[in-house]
Every structure is written in structure tokens, then in C-alpha cells.
Amino acid sequence: MTDLKSLTLSELEALMAQLGQPKFRAAQIFSRLAAGVTDLDELTALPKSLRAQLGESCCINSLQCLRKQVSGRDGTVKYLWELTDGNAVETVLMRYEHGNSVCISTQVGCRQGCAFCASTIGGLVRNLTAGEMLDEVIFTQLDSGVKISNIVLMGIGEPLDNYDNVLKFLSLVNSPQGMNIGMRHITLSTCGRLEEMRRLAEEKLQLTLAVSMHACDDETRSRLMPSNRRCGVEPLVAACAEYFEKTGRRVTLEYAMIDGVNDTPRHAESLARSAAKIGAHVNLIPLNHVEEQPLQPSGKAAMKRFCDILSSRGVNFTLRRSLGGDVDASCGQLRRRRETEQLKGGSNESLRHN
Ligand code: SAH
């Protein structure tokens, strides 16, 4: 069965031509799908015969809400969605003054093995399709009733590990006939896959590329992120410079501050040097503690000392608030909790409290 949600407008047009249908039918279907239609019978603008014809080889993917948690502190909403094959992924809706941002997952699980991240604990299960990623945005918007203006690909998974589907998703969500979310309102975060970063640079998209740095010396970074053992800090910083040169878009460096691990003055100096080389903006965030892992967020004094050094070196940085701390909002925490509860014999039913 072909999932209509994963087709671009031109692919839908080709399908209509194949079925002997006029071209305008494709745009009709495309915009209704972006509005959250879940059943072919809801495509009421189409003749019944076409709906029946489509039913023979096509379906419309959708997600079921397994769990929804609303933060009492900052209005952050976390969704746990069930995919058609029973797997689950998370989406987070964050409300800022400048707009509503949705953080989406790109894979079920992750194979990167970062020491601080909950998403990777059970390894990679599978890639998400373009349609499934689109559904995360569509259903978050529908359920919350809030207009989504920004997207960050910072949920479960490594987007550049699922390159083709992610690129297709970007084109779907950016389409003027669909959700029409501007590329400048989209941020893609990667642990730093060099080959795919080069490929992405060639696409010359206007999105923001964020690189999860977390340390700028190889010893610390390799300890935190196994991917650093294949490609060290220096080549990664060079790839960021190349990305900036090719696209004209500055790279953002993500830095989760971890107590006693990457928050000393030496680490700050090393981050300042790397950031200066590529004119990067740095996003600092205190680590979200993950139950299964021993790492803890940096203390206030260490964070202040770190920020003071960055300031004195002229680094452009933002110290982010950690949003949604009371709703397991960090990458992979809610999916992980569901797995642990299932292991303990909890049923899906007991998890539903939306
Ligand atoms: N795989 C991609 C995107 C997913 S992770 C990447 O590595 O960038 C999104 C961001 O959240 C990354 O910067 C990641 O390093 C960070 N992150 C993961 N777990 C975290 C935690 N427990 N606390 C703070 N940030 C975390």
C-alpha cells in the first residue's frame, strides 16, 4: 500500500496521471492530507469512483495519541504517538513569545549511543517515513489547536541517519499547498555526520543546521558521543565551516552542560575557540537528567563561570531554559518510560491519560 501522506505534490500528480485523472485532483488531495484527513472517505471533493480506485493501492497514514502530558510550569505539551506498527515516538510542543515550536522525532530509537540521551538506550528500531514525520506536526497542531510556526528536528533519532525521508519531509512541510512552514523556521540537529552534512550543504536549504557539540576536545566528546571516535572535533568544525561557506547559514552549536564532565574553564575555552572559527551561535542548556544514566546537570556556579568565559571571548550564546522538565520532555524519555512500564506489566490503557 502506498501511503499518500509520504507523496510530494508532483508524485501525487504522477499518480493522478496514472489513474487517468485531471492534475488538479493532486492538489486537492495534498491540501486535505495536510489538514489532517485520516480516511479516504473524508476526501469528499473527490468522486466516489476515484476514492474507491485509490483504496485499492493507497492508504492514509495517521498517528494515535497514546499519552499527552501538559507542563503545569510552562505550557509545554509532550505527546507520545503510536505508529501503525505499534512503535511509539514523541513530539514536544513548546510555546515561545516568537511562536509555537514543535520538536519532532525522526527515527524510532537511535543508534548513536550518546551517553546522556534517553533515545538511544534501546538502540535503533527503524526510520520514520516522511509521512510519519509530517503527521507529528499535523496532529500536534490539530490536537493542541495551536498554529505551529517553527519545527526543530531534535526529538528521537539522528535526522541525517534517515537522510532521504527527512529531506522529503522538509519538502512536504515546506510546500505552499501543504503546511507551508518556511525553511527559515526549521532547525535540523545532528550529532555530526560529515558526509550527510556535505550533501545537505549542496541542497542549499535555508534551514538552520544545529550540531550537537557538547565538548570541543576529542577526549571528552568521544566519551559522551561514540560518533566522535569515527570523526573527531577538528574535521567536524571544518565541516561546519564548509556548510556556512556553501549555504551562507551560520551553524548553531548545541552544548548540554554536564556536572564535572564538560563544564570546566578548560572546556569553555575550547568551545570558544571552535565557535570563533565558524562564527557559530552556541546554545547552552543544562543537561536534563535521565534516570538510567549517572550524569547530572551542571551547578549554577559552574554555569556562571562557563558563561563568563564565553562572554569574555566574544562568543554569541544563549543559555536556554530547560522547558518541560515536569513532562519528561527530554529526548526519548517518555517513550523510554512507556517501555519500562510495559516491562513491569503496565498496560497501554493505564498510560492513557490525555
Ligand atoms: N540526533 C540529533 C538530534 C536529536 S537530539 C543530535 O544529536 O543532534 C536533540 C538535542 O538534544 C541534541 O543536541 C542532543 O545532544 C540533546 N540532548 C539529548 N539528550 C539530552 C539530555 N538528557 N539533556 C540535554 N540535552 C540532550
Residues whose N, C-alpha, C, O or C-beta is under 5 A from the ligand:
A	BS01	SAH	F116 C117 A118 L153 M154 G155 G157 E158 P159 S189 T190 C191 S212 E254 A256 P286 L287 N288 S330 C331
